[in-house]
Amino acid sequence: MKPISEHANFINLQEAEKIGEYLRTMISPSKVEKIEEVVSYRTKYLTIVLEDIFQPYNASAPVRTSECLGLSEIHVVENKSLYKPNEGITKGAQKWIQIRKYQALNADNTSHCISGLKEKGFRIVATSPHVKENSYELDTLPLDRPAAILFGSEELGLSKKAMEQADLFLKLPMYGFTESYNISVTVAIVLSHLAYRLRKEIPNWALSEEEKVFLRNTYYKRSLHNGNLVESDLLQRIRGEI
Protein backbone atom coordinates (compact mmCIF):
# COMPACT_ATOMS: atom_id res chain seq x y z
CA MET A 1 0.00 0.00 0.00
CA LYS A 2 1.20 3.51 -0.80
CA PRO A 3 2.57 5.73 1.96
CA ILE A 4 0.45 8.57 3.31
CA SER A 5 2.05 11.88 2.46
CA GLU A 6 0.96 14.97 0.55
CA HIS A 7 4.09 14.65 -1.62
CA ALA A 8 4.68 10.90 -1.44
CA ASN A 9 4.55 10.54 -5.22
CA PHE A 10 7.38 13.04 -5.66
CA ILE A 11 9.74 12.24 -2.78
CA ASN A 12 11.75 9.04 -2.65
CA LEU A 13 12.55 7.16 0.55
CA GLN A 14 16.08 8.51 0.89
CA GLU A 15 14.84 12.08 0.54
CA ALA A 16 11.99 11.43 2.98
CA GLU A 17 14.41 10.13 5.61
CA LYS A 18 16.58 13.25 5.30
CA ILE A 19 13.54 15.51 5.47
CA GLY A 20 12.38 13.69 8.59
CA GLU A 21 15.73 14.29 10.27
CA TYR A 22 15.39 18.03 9.66
CA LEU A 23 11.73 18.28 10.64
CA ARG A 24 12.29 16.36 13.85
CA THR A 25 14.66 19.07 15.12
CA MET A 26 11.91 21.68 14.72
CA ILE A 27 9.46 19.90 17.03
CA SER A 28 9.56 19.43 20.79
CA PRO A 29 10.96 16.08 22.04
CA SER A 30 7.64 15.26 23.71
CA LYS A 31 5.77 15.78 20.42
CA VAL A 32 8.30 13.65 18.53
CA GLU A 33 7.85 10.90 21.12
CA LYS A 34 4.06 11.07 20.80
CA ILE A 35 4.25 10.93 17.00
CA GLU A 36 6.50 7.88 17.18
CA GLU A 37 4.07 6.15 19.52
CA VAL A 38 1.07 6.91 17.30
CA VAL A 39 2.86 5.80 14.12
CA SER A 40 3.75 2.49 15.77
CA TYR A 41 0.02 1.80 16.28
CA ARG A 42 -1.19 2.94 12.86
CA THR A 43 -2.59 0.35 10.46
CA LYS A 44 -3.79 0.15 6.87
CA TYR A 45 -5.03 -3.41 7.35
CA LEU A 46 -8.44 -2.12 8.47
CA THR A 47 -10.45 0.78 7.07
CA ILE A 48 -14.04 1.96 6.84
CA VAL A 49 -16.27 3.27 4.05
CA LEU A 50 -19.05 5.74 4.90
CA GLU A 51 -21.70 5.91 2.19
CA ASP A 52 -23.92 9.02 2.03
CA ILE A 53 -23.71 9.94 5.71
CA PHE A 54 -25.26 13.39 6.10
CA GLN A 55 -26.13 14.10 9.74
CA PRO A 56 -23.27 16.15 11.29
CA TYR A 57 -22.83 14.01 14.40
CA ASN A 58 -22.90 10.73 12.48
CA ALA A 59 -20.49 12.16 9.92
CA SER A 60 -18.09 13.32 12.62
CA ALA A 61 -17.93 10.67 15.33
CA PRO A 62 -16.56 7.90 13.03
CA VAL A 63 -13.58 10.12 12.13
CA ARG A 64 -12.69 10.53 15.79
CA THR A 65 -13.24 6.85 16.54
CA SER A 66 -11.15 5.72 13.57
CA GLU A 67 -8.25 7.98 14.49
CA CYS A 68 -8.35 6.94 18.15
CA LEU A 69 -8.23 3.26 17.18
CA GLY A 70 -5.25 3.62 14.88
CA LEU A 71 -6.68 3.65 11.36
CA SER A 72 -4.53 5.47 8.81
CA GLU A 73 -7.38 6.45 6.51
CA ILE A 74 -11.11 6.25 5.93
CA HIS A 75 -13.19 6.46 2.75
CA VAL A 76 -16.24 8.67 2.21
CA VAL A 77 -18.70 8.13 -0.65
CA GLU A 78 -20.87 11.09 -1.63
CA ASN A 79 -23.54 10.04 -4.12
CA LYS A 80 -26.53 11.86 -2.66
CA SER A 81 -25.28 13.62 0.46
CA LEU A 82 -22.34 15.91 1.13
CA TYR A 83 -20.08 14.79 3.94
CA LYS A 84 -19.69 17.61 6.47
CA PRO A 85 -18.03 16.59 9.74
CA ASN A 86 -18.35 18.94 12.70
CA GLU A 87 -14.95 19.96 14.09
CA GLY A 88 -16.47 20.37 17.53
CA ILE A 89 -17.16 16.64 17.50
CA THR A 90 -14.08 15.38 15.67
CA LYS A 91 -11.84 17.30 18.13
CA GLY A 92 -9.14 17.71 15.50
CA ALA A 93 -9.03 14.03 14.56
CA GLN A 94 -9.30 14.89 10.85
CA LYS A 95 -5.83 16.45 11.11
CA TRP A 96 -4.27 13.07 11.86
CA ILE A 97 -6.17 10.70 9.58
CA GLN A 98 -6.53 10.72 5.81
CA ILE A 99 -10.09 11.07 4.52
CA ARG A 100 -10.42 9.89 0.93
CA LYS A 101 -13.54 11.25 -0.75
CA TYR A 102 -15.40 9.90 -3.77
CA GLN A 103 -17.63 12.73 -4.94
CA ALA A 104 -17.65 12.90 -8.75
CA LEU A 105 -20.87 14.31 -10.21
CA ASN A 106 -23.17 11.91 -12.06
CA ALA A 107 -20.85 9.01 -11.28
CA ASP A 108 -21.08 5.70 -9.46
CA ASN A 109 -18.87 6.74 -6.56
CA THR A 110 -19.73 3.63 -4.56
CA SER A 111 -18.40 1.27 -7.23
CA HIS A 112 -15.34 3.46 -7.79
CA CYS A 113 -14.48 3.29 -4.10
CA ILE A 114 -15.09 -0.44 -3.75
CA SER A 115 -13.23 -1.41 -6.93
CA GLY A 116 -10.21 0.62 -5.81
CA LEU A 117 -10.18 -1.09 -2.43
CA LYS A 118 -10.48 -4.53 -4.01
CA GLU A 119 -7.54 -3.76 -6.28
CA LYS A 120 -5.50 -3.06 -3.14
CA GLY A 121 -6.42 -6.46 -1.71
CA PHE A 122 -9.21 -5.48 0.67
CA ARG A 123 -12.10 -7.77 1.46
CA ILE A 124 -15.32 -5.74 1.33
CA VAL A 125 -17.52 -6.27 4.39
CA ALA A 126 -20.99 -4.71 4.45
CA THR A 127 -22.75 -4.12 7.75
CA SER A 128 -26.35 -5.31 7.67
CA PRO A 129 -28.81 -6.69 10.24
CA HIS A 130 -30.77 -8.58 7.57
CA VAL A 131 -28.44 -10.69 5.40
CA LYS A 132 -27.95 -14.30 6.50
CA GLU A 133 -25.76 -15.79 3.76
CA ASN A 134 -22.02 -15.06 4.16
CA SER A 135 -22.90 -13.20 7.35
CA TYR A 136 -20.53 -13.11 10.33
CA GLU A 137 -20.39 -11.65 13.81
CA LEU A 138 -17.48 -9.66 15.22
CA ASP A 139 -15.80 -12.70 16.77
CA THR A 140 -15.98 -14.81 13.62
CA LEU A 141 -15.34 -12.32 10.80
CA PRO A 142 -12.26 -13.55 8.86
CA LEU A 143 -9.27 -11.21 9.15
CA ASP A 144 -6.84 -13.15 6.99
CA ARG A 145 -6.99 -10.28 4.46
CA PRO A 146 -7.23 -6.51 4.91
CA ALA A 147 -10.83 -5.53 5.59
CA ALA A 148 -12.88 -2.51 4.49
CA ILE A 149 -16.06 -2.22 6.55
CA LEU A 150 -18.98 -0.47 4.82
CA PHE A 151 -21.53 1.63 6.71
CA GLY A 152 -24.63 3.13 5.11
CA SER A 153 -26.87 6.14 5.60
CA GLU A 154 -29.03 6.62 8.67
CA GLU A 155 -32.36 6.14 6.91
CA LEU A 156 -31.75 3.53 4.20
CA GLY A 157 -28.53 1.79 5.16
CA LEU A 158 -26.13 0.72 2.42
CA SER A 159 -27.13 1.06 -1.21
CA LYS A 160 -28.02 -1.92 -3.38
CA LYS A 161 -24.77 -1.47 -5.31
CA ALA A 162 -22.72 -1.59 -2.13
CA MET A 163 -24.49 -4.73 -0.95
CA GLU A 164 -24.07 -6.45 -4.32
CA GLN A 165 -20.33 -5.81 -4.36
CA ALA A 166 -19.68 -6.93 -0.79
CA ASP A 167 -17.67 -10.10 -0.22
CA LEU A 168 -18.98 -10.73 3.28
CA PHE A 169 -21.56 -9.30 5.65
CA LEU A 170 -21.27 -8.30 9.29
CA LYS A 171 -24.12 -8.44 11.77
CA LEU A 172 -24.00 -6.96 15.26
CA PRO A 173 -25.87 -8.73 18.07
CA MET A 174 -29.19 -7.09 18.97
CA TYR A 175 -31.28 -8.08 21.98
CA GLY A 176 -33.99 -5.41 22.00
CA PHE A 177 -36.94 -4.31 19.84
CA THR A 178 -35.00 -1.62 17.97
CA GLU A 179 -33.77 -2.76 14.57
CA SER A 180 -30.32 -1.16 14.56
CA TYR A 181 -27.82 0.98 16.43
CA ASN A 182 -27.09 4.57 15.51
CA ILE A 183 -24.34 4.52 12.86
CA SER A 184 -21.81 6.33 15.04
CA VAL A 185 -22.34 3.70 17.74
CA THR A 186 -22.11 0.90 15.17
CA VAL A 187 -18.78 2.20 13.90
CA ALA A 188 -17.42 2.44 17.44
CA ILE A 189 -18.50 -1.10 18.36
CA VAL A 190 -17.16 -2.62 15.14
CA LEU A 191 -13.82 -0.82 15.11
CA SER A 192 -13.04 -1.25 18.80
CA HIS A 193 -13.60 -5.00 18.52
CA LEU A 194 -11.81 -5.52 15.20
CA ALA A 195 -8.89 -3.26 16.10
CA TYR A 196 -8.35 -5.36 19.23
CA ARG A 197 -8.57 -8.63 17.28
CA LEU A 198 -6.26 -7.28 14.61
CA ARG A 199 -3.42 -6.61 17.01
CA LYS A 200 -3.89 -9.97 18.72
CA GLU A 201 -4.31 -12.21 15.68
CA ILE A 202 -2.58 -10.66 12.65
CA PRO A 203 1.25 -10.50 12.60
CA ASN A 204 1.48 -7.92 9.79
CA TRP A 205 -1.18 -5.44 10.91
CA ALA A 206 1.27 -2.54 11.34
CA LEU A 207 2.66 -0.22 8.67
CA SER A 208 5.84 -1.14 6.83
CA GLU A 209 9.01 0.72 7.80
CA GLU A 210 8.82 2.74 4.57
CA GLU A 211 5.21 3.71 5.24
CA LYS A 212 6.19 4.80 8.74
CA VAL A 213 8.85 7.17 7.36
CA PHE A 214 6.33 8.99 5.18
CA LEU A 215 3.64 9.05 7.86
CA ARG A 216 6.06 10.48 10.45
CA ASN A 217 6.89 13.27 8.04
CA THR A 218 3.22 13.99 7.47
CA TYR A 219 2.68 14.30 11.22
CA TYR A 220 5.82 16.40 11.64
CA LYS A 221 4.53 18.80 8.97
CA ARG A 222 1.09 18.99 10.55
CA SER A 223 2.73 19.88 13.86
CA LEU A 224 4.42 22.91 12.28
CA HIS A 225 3.15 26.18 10.92
CA ASN A 226 3.44 26.03 7.10
CA GLY A 227 4.80 22.50 7.32
CA ASN A 228 4.40 21.85 3.60
CA LEU A 229 6.40 24.96 2.73
CA VAL A 230 9.13 23.90 5.14
CA GLU A 231 9.24 20.48 3.47
CA SER A 232 9.43 22.01 -0.01
CA ASP A 233 12.35 24.20 1.04
CA LEU A 234 14.14 21.24 2.62
CA LEU A 235 13.58 19.15 -0.50
CA GLN A 236 15.17 21.80 -2.70
CA ARG A 237 18.18 21.97 -0.40
CA ILE A 238 18.54 18.18 -0.28
CA ARG A 239 18.33 17.85 -4.06
CA GLY A 240 20.86 20.64 -4.41
CA GLU A 241 23.29 18.57 -2.35
CA ILE A 242 22.92 15.46 -4.53
Residue pairs with C-beta under 8 A, 6 or more apart in sequence:
1 44
1 120
1 211
2 8
3 210
3 211
3 213
3 214
3 215
4 72
4 73
4 98
4 211
4 214
4 215
4 218
5 11
5 16
5 214
5 215
5 217
5 218
6 218
6 221
6 228
7 228
7 231
7 232
7 235
8 214
11 19
11 214
11 235
13 210
13 213
15 235
15 238
15 239
16 213
16 214
16 217
17 213
18 234
18 238
19 217
19 231
19 234
19 235
19 238
20 213
20 216
20 217
20 220
22 234
23 217
23 220
23 221
23 224
23 227
23 230
23 231
23 234
24 32
24 220
26 220
26 224
26 230
27 35
27 220
27 223
27 224
31 223
35 216
35 219
35 220
35 223
36 216
38 70
38 96
38 219
39 207
39 212
39 215
39 216
39 219
40 206
40 212
41 70
41 206
42 70
42 71
42 72
42 206
42 207
42 212
42 215
43 70
43 71
43 72
43 195
43 198
43 205
43 206
43 207
44 72
44 73
44 146
44 207
44 211
45 143
45 146
45 147
45 198
45 202
45 204
45 205
46 71
46 146
46 147
46 149
46 191
46 194
46 195
46 198
46 205
47 71
47 72
47 73
47 74
47 75
47 117
47 122
47 146
47 147
47 148
47 149
48 62
48 66
48 71
48 74
48 75
48 148
48 149
48 150
48 151
48 187
48 191
49 74
49 75
49 76
49 77
49 113
49 114
49 117
49 148
49 149
49 150
49 151
49 162
50 59
50 62
50 74
50 75
50 76
50 77
50 83
50 151
51 77
51 79
51 110
51 150
51 151
51 152
51 153
51 158
51 159
51 162
52 77
52 78
52 79
52 80
52 81
52 152
52 153
52 159
53 59
53 62
53 76
53 81
53 83
53 151
53 153
53 154
53 183
54 81
54 82
54 83
54 84
54 153
54 154
55 154
56 84
56 85
56 86
56 89
57 86
57 89
57 184
58 154
58 182
58 183
58 184
59 83
59 84
59 85
59 86
60 85
60 86
60 87
60 89
60 90
61 89
61 90
61 184
61 187
61 188
62 74
62 151
62 183
62 184
62 187
62 188
63 74
63 85
63 90
63 93
63 94
63 97
63 99
64 89
64 90
64 91
64 93
65 184
65 187
65 188
65 191
65 192
66 74
66 93
66 97
66 187
66 191
67 93
67 94
67 96
67 97
68 93
69 191
69 192
69 195
70 195
71 97
71 191
71 195
72 97
72 98
72 207
72 215
73 97
73 98
73 99
73 100
74 97
74 98
74 99
74 100
75 99
75 100
75 101
75 102
75 113
75 117
75 148
76 83
76 99
76 100
76 101
76 102
76 103
77 102
77 103
77 109
77 110
77 113
78 101
78 102
78 103
78 109
79 108
79 109
79 110
79 159
80 153
81 153
82 103
83 101
83 103
85 94
87 94
95 222
96 219
96 222
100 113
102 109
102 110
102 112
102 113
103 109
104 112
108 161
110 159
110 161
110 162
110 165
111 161
111 165
114 124
114 148
114 150
114 162
114 165
115 165
117 124
117 148
118 124
120 146
121 145
121 146
122 145
122 146
122 147
122 148
123 142
123 145
123 146
123 147
123 148
123 167
123 168
124 148
124 150
124 165
124 166
124 167
124 168
125 141
125 147
125 148
125 149
125 150
125 166
125 167
125 168
125 169
125 170
126 150
126 158
126 162
126 163
126 166
126 168
126 169
126 170
127 149
127 150
127 151
127 152
127 158
127 169
127 170
127 171
127 172
127 186
127 190
128 135
128 157
128 158
128 163
128 169
128 170
128 171
129 171
129 172
129 174
129 179
129 180
131 163
131 169
131 171
133 169
134 167
134 168
134 169
135 168
135 169
135 170
135 171
136 142
136 168
136 169
136 170
136 171
137 170
137 171
137 172
137 173
138 170
138 172
138 189
138 190
138 193
138 194
138 197
139 193
139 197
141 147
141 168
141 170
141 194
142 168
143 194
143 197
143 198
143 201
143 202
147 194
149 170
149 190
149 191
149 194
150 158
150 162
150 166
151 158
151 183
151 186
151 187
152 158
152 159
152 162
152 183
153 183
154 182
154 183
157 180
170 190
172 181
172 186
172 189
172 190
174 180
174 181
180 186
181 189
198 205
199 205
207 215
217 231
220 227
221 227
221 228
221 230
221 231
224 230
